[in-house]
């Protein structure tokens, strides 16, 4: 992996973490606007939908963070192995 590829992958890691942060912001924002004053069956249904959406956003944020961690690990491993075709040093 050359320096340009490494930089691109590290930028991807940054974008993935930023996306995960935005998903978390959306999840938190939904919690503030769940209409706690509203009552009745329709309100309960709406709150259930909001909670489902918040759970989905949390799952997606975790998945994106996991992908970012995986890409960062791959970059680190590729850097530790040296350029393609390099012969590892004898121990």
Secondary structure, DSSP 4 states (H G I P E B T S, - for coil): --HHHHHHHHHHHHHHHHHHHHHHHHHHHHHHTS-TT--SHHHHHHHHHHHHHHHHHHHHHHHHHHHHHHHHHHHHHHHHH-STTPPPPP-
